[in-house]
Amino acid sequence: MFALFSRYGLWTRWRVEQQYRQVRRSYEELVRRADSLAQRLRQLRSDSTELERLAREHYGMARPGEKLYRVPEEP
C-alpha cells in the first residue's frame, strides 16, 4: 500500500507524469505558434503589399488624399 499511495508512490508518479505530458504538449503548441507568428512577421516585413492590405482592412488606413468609404456588414 505504501508503494502505491505514499508521497513517492506509483500513484503520485503517474499523476506527475500526466502533468508533465500536459505541460509538454502545451509547450510544443506554444513553440509551433511562436514559429508561425515569426514566419508571418517575416512575411509582412518583406511584402509591403500584404502589409498595406492588412492596414487598410483591419485598421481603416488610407493613403494621403484617398477617401475611405466604409460599407456596413449585414448582420
Long-range contacts (C-beta under 8 A, 24 or more apart in sequence): none
